[in-house]
Amino acid sequence: MSMLPLLVLGLIVLKMGIHVLQEYERGVVFRLGRLSVTKGPGLIFIIPFVDKMVKIDQRTITMDIPTQDVITRDNISIKVNAVLYFRAIDPSRAVVQVENYLYATSQLAQTTLRSVCGEASLDDLLQKRDELNLRIQEIIDHQTDPWGIKVSLVEIKHIDLPQEMQRAMAKQAEAERDRRAKVIQAEGEAQAAGKLKEAADIMAAEPITVQLRYLETLRSIATEHNSTIVFPLPLDFMDVFKKLANRS
């Protein structure tokens, strides 16, 4: 009976020392306060009361960057938010070099978003978003590298403009659409005028084409309106047929 308490105590200690880490997890082990080794995945054992283990998830983390108030380079006040993708590639540095790498990365992402967007104009924010995303990603990745963090992607999600700026941009877009419509209409009229000039040159060179066009117009009128039509016969109309007979 005296061995039973020792056996129970041994089982408890063994259970405290055995851990199972998933494929995406790593365990940073500290032995008596000093960094010892990084273990995992799978079944690992640590010495209870001597070793302390901190689990680190190495999967890609998706973090929303809260909406930031930004004044652009051209003094326009906007609100910008984004999303950040990163992962811990060095678990030991993520534990030793920074107190809370999730909170630290979030704060760094917010300040970088404000800084980069504040250096750009509104047109750049709207038209060169990919370049700004890449620049923000490079800055955050460089700053978090000592922490063992790899930033893979940053995407600006939404840019909230003031109401007066939205109305001004809507007017500008409407004016641009009107300009394009007028340009297209003018180009169409120019092309039509060119075709009419070509037709007039052909008719001037061959007078018979005028008479044929005259007959075609009469045929169209007779087809569309079922009524009796009285039209004058040009004096030179018969000359056309005489010329055709002579050519034959």
C-alpha positions as CSV (number, residue, x, y, z in Angstrom):
1,M,0.0,0.0,0.0
2,S,2.9,2.4,0.6
3,M,3.9,2.2,-3.1
4,L,0.5,3.3,-4.3
5,P,1.0,7.1,-3.5
6,L,4.3,7.0,-5.2
7,L,2.9,5.3,-8.3
8,V,0.0,7.8,-8.5
9,L,2.5,10.7,-8.1
10,G,4.7,9.2,-10.9
11,L,1.7,8.9,-13.2
12,I,0.7,12.6,-12.5
13,V,4.3,13.8,-13.2
14,L,4.4,11.7,-16.4
15,K,1.2,13.1,-17.6
16,M,2.4,16.6,-16.9
17,G,5.5,16.0,-19.0
18,I,3.9,14.4,-22.0
19,H,2.5,16.8,-24.7
20,V,1.2,16.2,-28.2
21,L,1.8,19.0,-30.7
22,Q,-0.1,19.3,-34.0
23,E,1.7,19.5,-37.3
24,Y,1.4,23.3,-37.4
25,E,2.5,23.8,-33.7
26,R,5.9,24.1,-32.2
27,G,6.9,24.1,-28.5
28,V,9.5,26.5,-27.3
29,V,11.0,24.9,-24.2
30,F,12.6,26.9,-21.3
31,R,14.7,25.0,-18.8
32,L,15.0,26.8,-15.5
33,G,14.3,30.1,-17.3
34,R,16.8,29.7,-20.1
35,L,15.9,29.0,-23.7
36,S,16.5,25.3,-24.3
37,V,15.1,23.9,-27.5
38,T,12.2,24.1,-29.9
39,K,10.2,20.8,-30.2
40,G,7.5,19.4,-32.3
41,P,5.3,18.3,-34.0
42,G,4.2,15.0,-32.5
43,L,4.7,13.5,-29.0
44,I,7.2,15.3,-26.9
45,F,8.3,15.1,-23.2
46,I,9.4,17.9,-20.9
47,I,10.6,17.7,-17.3
48,P,7.8,18.9,-15.0
49,F,8.6,21.8,-12.7
50,V,11.9,22.2,-14.5
51,D,10.9,22.9,-18.1
52,K,8.3,25.3,-19.3
53,M,6.8,25.1,-22.8
54,V,5.2,27.9,-24.9
55,K,3.2,26.8,-27.9
56,I,3.4,28.7,-31.1
57,D,1.0,28.3,-34.0
58,Q,2.8,28.5,-37.3
59,R,-0.2,28.8,-39.6
60,T,-0.9,32.0,-41.5
61,I,-2.8,34.5,-39.4
62,T,-5.3,36.8,-40.9
63,M,-5.5,40.1,-39.0
64,D,-7.8,43.0,-39.7
65,I,-6.1,46.4,-39.4
66,P,-8.7,48.7,-37.8
67,T,-9.9,51.8,-39.7
68,Q,-7.3,54.6,-39.5
69,D,-7.9,58.3,-39.9
70,V,-5.4,59.6,-42.6
71,I,-4.7,63.0,-44.1
72,T,-3.3,62.5,-47.6
73,R,-0.4,64.4,-49.2
74,D,-3.0,66.7,-50.9
75,N,-4.7,67.4,-47.5
76,I,-7.8,65.3,-47.9
77,S,-9.1,63.5,-44.7
78,I,-10.0,59.9,-45.4
79,K,-10.5,56.6,-43.5
80,V,-8.6,53.5,-44.5
81,N,-8.6,49.9,-43.3
82,A,-6.7,46.9,-44.5
83,V,-6.0,43.2,-43.9
84,L,-2.7,41.6,-43.0
85,Y,-1.4,38.0,-43.6
86,F,1.6,36.8,-41.6
87,R,3.0,33.8,-39.8
88,A,5.7,32.9,-37.2
89,I,8.6,31.2,-39.1
90,D,10.9,31.2,-36.1
91,P,9.0,30.2,-32.9
92,S,11.9,30.9,-30.5
93,R,12.4,34.5,-31.6
94,A,8.6,35.0,-31.6
95,V,8.7,34.2,-27.9
96,V,12.0,35.7,-26.8
97,Q,12.3,38.9,-28.9
98,V,8.9,40.3,-28.3
99,E,6.4,40.0,-25.4
100,N,3.3,39.5,-27.6
101,Y,4.0,39.2,-31.3
102,L,0.3,39.3,-32.3
103,Y,-0.2,42.7,-30.5
104,A,3.1,44.1,-31.6
105,T,2.5,43.2,-35.3
106,S,-1.0,44.7,-35.1
107,Q,0.3,48.0,-33.7
108,L,3.1,48.2,-36.3
109,A,0.6,47.5,-39.1
110,Q,-1.6,50.4,-38.0
111,T,1.2,52.9,-37.8
112,T,2.6,51.8,-41.1
113,L,-0.8,52.0,-42.8
114,R,-1.2,55.6,-41.6
115,S,2.3,56.6,-42.6
116,V,2.3,55.2,-46.1
117,C,-1.2,56.4,-46.9
118,G,-0.4,59.9,-45.5
119,E,2.6,60.2,-47.9
120,A,0.4,59.4,-51.0
121,S,-2.1,61.5,-52.8
122,L,-5.8,60.6,-53.1
123,D,-5.3,59.7,-56.8
124,D,-2.5,57.3,-55.9
125,L,-4.6,55.7,-53.2
126,L,-7.4,55.1,-55.7
127,Q,-5.3,54.1,-58.8
128,K,-2.0,52.7,-57.4
129,R,-3.4,50.5,-54.6
130,D,-1.2,47.5,-55.5
131,E,2.0,49.6,-55.2
132,L,0.9,50.9,-51.8
133,N,0.0,47.3,-50.6
134,L,3.5,46.1,-51.6
135,R,5.2,49.0,-49.9
136,I,3.3,48.5,-46.6
137,Q,4.0,44.8,-46.8
138,E,7.8,45.4,-47.2
139,I,8.0,47.9,-44.4
140,I,6.1,45.6,-41.9
141,D,8.0,42.5,-43.0
142,H,11.4,44.3,-42.5
143,Q,10.4,45.5,-39.0
144,T,9.0,42.2,-37.8
145,D,11.9,40.1,-39.2
146,P,13.9,40.2,-35.8
147,W,10.8,38.8,-34.2
148,G,10.8,35.7,-36.5
149,I,7.6,36.9,-38.3
150,K,7.1,36.7,-42.0
151,V,4.5,39.1,-43.5
152,S,3.3,37.6,-46.8
153,L,0.5,40.0,-47.9
154,V,-1.2,43.3,-47.1
155,E,-4.4,44.4,-48.8
156,I,-6.1,47.8,-48.4
157,K,-9.8,46.9,-48.2
158,H,-11.7,50.1,-48.1
159,I,-11.1,53.9,-48.5
160,D,-13.9,56.0,-47.0
161,L,-14.1,59.5,-48.6
162,P,-15.9,62.6,-47.2
163,Q,-19.3,63.3,-48.7
164,E,-18.2,66.4,-50.4
165,M,-15.3,64.6,-52.1
166,Q,-17.7,61.8,-53.2
167,R,-20.0,64.4,-54.8
168,A,-17.1,66.1,-56.5
169,M,-15.8,62.9,-57.9
170,A,-19.2,62.0,-59.1
171,K,-19.5,65.3,-61.0
172,Q,-16.0,64.7,-62.5
173,A,-17.0,61.3,-63.6
174,E,-20.2,62.6,-65.2
175,A,-18.3,65.3,-67.0
176,E,-15.8,62.8,-68.3
177,R,-18.6,60.6,-69.6
178,D,-20.2,63.6,-71.4
179,R,-16.9,64.5,-72.9
180,R,-16.4,61.0,-74.2
181,A,-19.9,60.9,-75.7
182,K,-19.3,64.2,-77.5
183,V,-16.0,63.0,-78.8
184,I,-17.6,59.8,-80.1
185,Q,-20.5,61.7,-81.7
186,A,-18.0,64.1,-83.4
187,E,-15.9,61.3,-84.7
188,G,-19.1,59.6,-86.1
189,E,-20.2,62.8,-87.8
190,A,-16.7,63.2,-89.3
191,Q,-16.8,59.7,-90.7
192,A,-20.3,60.2,-92.1
193,A,-19.2,63.5,-93.7
194,G,-16.3,61.7,-95.3
195,K,-18.5,59.0,-96.7
196,L,-21.0,61.6,-98.0
197,K,-18.1,63.4,-99.8
198,E,-17.0,60.1,-101.4
199,A,-20.6,59.5,-102.6
200,A,-20.9,63.1,-103.9
201,D,-17.6,62.6,-105.9
202,I,-18.8,59.4,-107.4
203,M,-22.2,61.0,-108.4
204,A,-20.4,64.0,-109.9
205,A,-18.2,61.7,-112.0
206,E,-21.1,59.5,-113.1
207,P,-24.4,61.5,-113.5
208,I,-26.3,58.3,-114.1
209,T,-25.9,57.5,-110.5
210,V,-28.1,60.5,-109.6
211,Q,-30.9,59.1,-111.7
212,L,-30.5,55.6,-110.3
213,R,-30.7,57.1,-106.8
214,Y,-33.8,59.0,-107.8
215,L,-35.5,55.8,-108.9
216,E,-34.5,54.0,-105.8
217,T,-36.0,56.8,-103.7
218,L,-39.3,56.5,-105.6
219,R,-39.3,52.7,-105.1
220,S,-38.9,53.2,-101.3
221,I,-41.7,55.7,-101.2
222,A,-44.0,53.4,-103.1
223,T,-43.2,50.5,-100.8
224,E,-43.7,52.3,-97.5
225,H,-46.8,54.2,-98.5
226,N,-49.5,52.4,-100.5
227,S,-50.9,55.4,-102.3
228,T,-50.8,57.2,-105.6
229,I,-47.8,59.4,-106.0
230,V,-47.4,62.1,-108.7
231,F,-43.9,63.3,-109.2
232,P,-42.3,65.5,-111.9
233,L,-40.2,63.9,-114.5
234,P,-36.9,65.7,-115.1
235,L,-36.3,66.9,-118.6
236,D,-32.9,65.2,-118.8
237,F,-34.3,61.9,-117.4
238,M,-34.8,60.5,-120.9
239,D,-31.3,61.5,-121.9
240,V,-30.0,58.9,-119.5
241,F,-31.8,56.1,-121.3
242,K,-30.7,57.5,-124.7
243,K,-27.1,57.3,-123.4
244,L,-27.6,53.8,-122.2
245,A,-29.1,52.8,-125.6
246,N,-26.1,54.4,-127.4
247,R,-23.6,52.5,-125.2
248,S,-25.4,49.3,-125.9
